[in-house]
Amino acid sequence: MFYQLMRSLMFKLDAEKAHYLGLKSLNILEMTGLLSLLYPKAKASSVTVMGLKFPNAVGLAAGLDKNGDYIEALAGIGFGFIEIGTVTPRPQEGNPKPRLFRLPEAQAIINRMGFNNLGVEHLIEQVKIAQTDTIIGINIGKNFDTPVEQAVEDYLIGLRKVYPHADYVTINISSPNTPGLRTLQFGESLNELLAALKAEQVKLQQQYQRYVPMAVKVAPDLTAEEVVELARSFTRFEIDAVITTNTTMSREGVEDLQYGDEAGGLSGRPVFEKSTEIVRQFRKELPEYLPIIAAGGIMSGADAMKKLDAGASLVQIYSGLIYQGPKLVSEIVQTIEKRT
Ligand SMILES: Cc1cc2nc3c(=O)[nH]c(=O)nc-3n(C[C@H](O)[C@H](O)[C@H](O)COP(=O)(O)O)c2cc1C
């Protein structure tokens, strides 16, 4: 009810302005103690994935809290884990506005934000001061102006900086809004990147006497052969989890809608089937011990169950939160709980 009202007001605003207003409102509700009254946390059984104990299987997908500014408020609505970022080594503004578009008829979003963020140092400071025991994943990427041939260096800088502050780290090689980024999903570029990151993870484990798992996030726009290749590399380089998926370049289901032809990545309901199929394909190709975290079009508890049935161990939401509001978190937690 509360979110319905907020939503009808926020959907009248420019999408990016509404996004920050929503996060700021959550912060105020959290600080005044109202958040837990409006959105009581659902009881859940914990799940152990990547060696970490998650209080529940529902996480926030990367991109909503790029700078780690809203960790406590987001934890307050009951997420079992929160993925902050994508963060880059240096701050950057991202693409010119407008760069975020709502397509409500399809419960979809198109974005070409372009990793707007305040840089890794700011994000680390936010993690340090956040008072929460929620699991925190930190999603890292490369700066826009770092040539893709030198991308490895940006990921290494990110990994070194965030390692002591993260519960897990996500390597984002699948956002469509940084030119060349998705080419890192293929061939020698992928293997060079994973080899360098794995070697660094081993060093950091010794340095900090703590193993921080590393997940890789992939696009939904992959052929069956590409999934086979990726699964082989993830197994070879002992990656700890695969996050399926980022936004799609496809416009299927939104071709005729307002903003349907805007450039960027499409998320929300239209990506659900495609993304679930990628979960299924990876589950077939990956060894059983290598977990999948599924994001893409989850709008209900039943959608989340379909991701788990396809082979995922955890789920993440972003667009669903915008369309359904914070109650979606407890709805999914309760649906999963009923089935366990
Ligand atoms: C506005 C917006 C910004 C996003 N930014 C990022 C990002 O910075 N890094 C990332 O890995 N994914 C990002 N994503 C992708 C989401 O994390 C998620 O993988 C994708 O939207 C599919 O899930 P959904 O359908 O529940 O939104 C973004 C998505 C949206 C809608």
The ligand as an SDF file (V2000), in Angstrom:
LIG
                    3D

 31 33  0  0  0  0  0  0  0  0999 V2000
   19.5880    0.8030  -13.8590 C   0  0  0  0  0  0  0  0  0  0  0  0
   20.3980   -0.4610  -13.7910 C   0  0  0  0  0  0  0  0  0  0  0  0
   21.7520   -0.3890  -13.5250 C   0  0  0  0  0  0  0  0  0  0  0  0
   22.5140   -1.5510  -13.4590 C   0  0  0  0  0  0  0  0  0  0  0  0
   23.8450   -1.4670  -13.1670 N   0  0  0  0  0  0  0  0  0  0  0  0
   24.5710   -2.6040  -13.0470 C   0  0  0  0  0  0  0  0  0  0  0  0
   25.9300   -2.5280  -12.6560 C   0  0  0  0  0  0  0  0  0  0  0  0
   26.4880   -1.4560  -12.3920 O   0  0  0  0  0  0  0  0  0  0  0  0
   26.6290   -3.6900  -12.5840 N   0  0  0  0  0  0  0  0  0  0  0  0
   26.0530   -4.9230  -12.8450 C   0  0  0  0  0  0  0  0  0  0  0  0
   26.7330   -5.9450  -12.7320 O   0  0  0  0  0  0  0  0  0  0  0  0
   24.7520   -5.0050  -13.2000 N   0  0  0  0  0  0  0  0  0  0  0  0
   24.0040   -3.8900  -13.2850 C   0  0  0  0  0  0  0  0  0  0  0  0
   22.6820   -3.9850  -13.6240 N   0  0  0  0  0  0  0  0  0  0  0  0
   22.1050   -5.3050  -13.9410 C   0  0  0  0  0  0  0  0  0  0  0  0
   21.3750   -5.9200  -12.7420 C   0  0  0  0  0  0  0  0  0  0  0  0
   22.2690   -6.1390  -11.6880 O   0  0  0  0  0  0  0  0  0  0  0  0
   20.7170   -7.2600  -13.1430 C   0  0  0  0  0  0  0  0  0  0  0  0
   21.7250   -8.1850  -13.4560 O   0  0  0  0  0  0  0  0  0  0  0  0
   19.7780   -7.1210  -14.3200 C   0  0  0  0  0  0  0  0  0  0  0  0
   19.0570   -5.9140  -14.2540 O   0  0  0  0  0  0  0  0  0  0  0  0
   18.7690   -8.2790  -14.3930 C   0  0  0  0  0  0  0  0  0  0  0  0
   17.9790   -8.3530  -13.2280 O   0  0  0  0  0  0  0  0  0  0  0  0
   16.5180   -7.6750  -13.1080 P   0  0  0  0  0  0  0  0  0  0  0  0
   15.7320   -8.1100  -14.3040 O   0  0  0  0  0  0  0  0  0  0  0  0
   15.9900   -8.1720  -11.7940 O   0  0  0  0  0  0  0  0  0  0  0  0
   16.7270   -6.2000  -13.0910 O   0  0  0  0  0  0  0  0  0  0  0  0
   21.8970   -2.8220  -13.6930 C   0  0  0  0  0  0  0  0  0  0  0  0
   20.5230   -2.8810  -13.9620 C   0  0  0  0  0  0  0  0  0  0  0  0
   19.7630   -1.7260  -14.0050 C   0  0  0  0  0  0  0  0  0  0  0  0
   18.2910   -1.8360  -14.2920 C   0  0  0  0  0  0  0  0  0  0  0  0
  1  2  1  0
  2  3  1  0
  2 30  2  0
  3  4  2  0
  4  5  1  0
  4 28  1  0
  5  6  2  0
  6  7  1  0
  6 13  1  0
  7  8  2  0
  7  9  1  0
  9 10  1  0
 10 11  2  0
 10 12  1  0
 12 13  2  0
 13 14  1  0
 14 15  1  0
 14 28  1  0
 15 16  1  0
 16 17  1  0
 16 18  1  0
 18 19  1  0
 18 20  1  0
 20 21  1  0
 20 22  1  0
 22 23  1  0
 23 24  1  0
 24 25  2  0
 24 26  1  0
 24 27  1  0
 28 29  2  0
 29 30  1  0
 30 31  1  0
M  END
$$$$
